[in-house]
C-alpha cells in the first residue's frame, strides 16, 4: 500500500522533468544536426567534383593551353578552382582515358577466345588497340587525346567525415565524377 501512495505522489511531481526530457531529446537532436552536416558535406563535394569534371572536360575539348603550364597541370588547377579549396588536391585522382569511339568506353581489347573460356587467357591472340604491348581489360590509352578523340575524364576523391561522426561506419566515402567528350579540332 505504501508503494502505491509513493507512486501516486511521484506522478504528480514535475520538478526535474525538463532535465530528464533534455537528457533524452538532446542527443537525438544533436545526432540529427550532425547527420545533416555530414550528408550536406558529401553532397557538396559530389556537386563540386561534377562541376570540376565538366569544366575540365570543356577545357580539354578545346585543346586549350597556356605556355607556362602543361595541359595536365591546367586541368588540376581547374579542379582546384571548382572545388573552392574544400578538398585536398593531394588525394584527388584524375584519370583521362582516350578512345576512338564512344562505344569503346569500358570495353576490353578484342581477342580470339581459342579455348572458349569466355575470358582472355595468356597466349590467346588479341588486337593491341592502345599499343602498350599487352592485352588490357580496357582498350583506352592514357592522356588527353588529340583532335577528334573521345576522352573520358574521371575524378575520384576519398571524402572524409567533417565531424568524425560518420567514421565509425567507414573511413571515407569515395566520390567519383565522370564525363566523356569528343575533342574539337584544334
N, C-alpha and C positions, 0 to 999 in steps of 0.2 A: 504494500500500500504506500509506503514511504517513497518508493521509486516512482510510482505514478504521480504523486504530488510534485516530486522534483522535476519530472519531465514536463508536467503542465507549466510549472514556474519557468523552466528553461526555455520553452517555446515562446513565451511572452517577452523574453529578453531581446533587445535589439542592439545593445551596446556591443561593439566589436564586429558587427555583421559586415560593415564596409571593408574592414581589413580582410575578412575571410573571402568576400566577393572579389576583392582586388587580387588576393593571392591565387585565386582560381582563374580569373579573367586576364590578368596582365601577361602571363606567359603566352597565352594563346594569342592575344593581340600583338605582342612583340614578334612572335613567330610568323604571323601573317604579314606584318610590315617587312621583316627581313626577307621573307619569301618573295614578296612583290619586288623588292630591290634586286634580289638575285636574278629573278626571271627577267626583269627590265634590263639588267646589265647584259644578259645573254642575247636578248632581242636587239639591243643597241649594237653590240659587237657584230651580230649577224647582218643587220642593216648596213652598218659601216663597211663590212667586207664586201657585201653585194655591190654597194656604190663604188667601192675601190676597184673591184674587178671589172665593172662596166667602164669606168673612166680609163683604167689601164688598157683595156681592150680597144677603146676608141683611139687612144694614143698609138697603140701598136698597129691598128688598121691603117692609119695614115702614114706609117713609117716615119713618124716624127723623130727628129733627132736634134740634139744640142751638141755642138762640137766639144763642149767641156766635160761631157759625161757619156757613158755608153747607154744604149737603149735599156739594158737591164737595170742600171743604176737609176735611170729616169723612171722606170716602172716602179721600183721600190720607193722612190720619192713620192710618186703619185699615191701609192698605197698609204704611206705615212701621212700625207696631207688629208686624205679622205677618211682616215680613222681618227683624226683630231688628236693624235698622241695618246689615245686611250689604250692602245695595245703596244706590247713590247715587240719592236721590229726584229729583234734577235730571235724571236720564237715563230715568226711568220714564215711559212713555207710557200714560196711562189714557184709554180710549175707551169711551164709553157711547152706545149707539145704541138708539133707541126704534122698535118695530114694533107693528103692530096684531095680528098673529098669528105664531105660531111658524113657520108655513110661509113667511112673508115674509122670513125671515132670509137675507140674502145675495142676494136677488133684485133685479133691475133694475125700475125703474118701467115699467109696461105701456106699450107703444107700438104704433102701426099701421105695419107694415113695408110701406110703399107700393111700394117698388121691389124687394121680395123679395130683399134683400141678406143677410138673416139678422142684421143688426146695425142699431142705431139710427143714422140719418143725419140731419144737421141739416135742420130743416124738417118732419120727419115728426110726425104728431100723437101726443101722449103724455098720460098721466094724471100730473099732478104730485102724487103721493101725499104727499111730505114738505113741499110748499108753498113750495119755495125758488125757484120761477120758472124752473127749468131741468131738463132730463132728467138723471137720475143712474143710474149702474150699480148703485147700492144704494139702495133706496127708504126707508131709515131716516132719521130725523131725530136730531140730536144732543141729548143730555140724559138726565135720569134718569127721565123719564116721570111719569105720574100714576097714580092707582089703576086697576088692571086692565090697564095697558100691559105689553107684553113689552119687557124691557130686556136688551140684550146688553152684558156687561161684558168688556172685553178689556184685559189688561195686557201690555205689551211692555217688555223690558229688554235692552239690549246687554251681555251678561255678558262681562267681560274676564277674561283669564287671571290667576290669582293669583300665579303664579311667573314668568310671562313665557315659560315653556317652550313653550306652545302658540301663541304669537303668530306663529311662522314660518308656520303654516298659515292663520290668519285673524286679523284684528284683534280681533274679538269675535263671539260667537255670540248671535243674538237669540233670547231665550226668551220665549214667549207663553203666557198662560193665559187661557182664555175660558169664560164660563158665560152662559147665557140663562135668565132667570126672569120670572115674571109678578108684577107688583106686587100686593100685597094692597090691599083697600080701606082708605084712610087719610084 
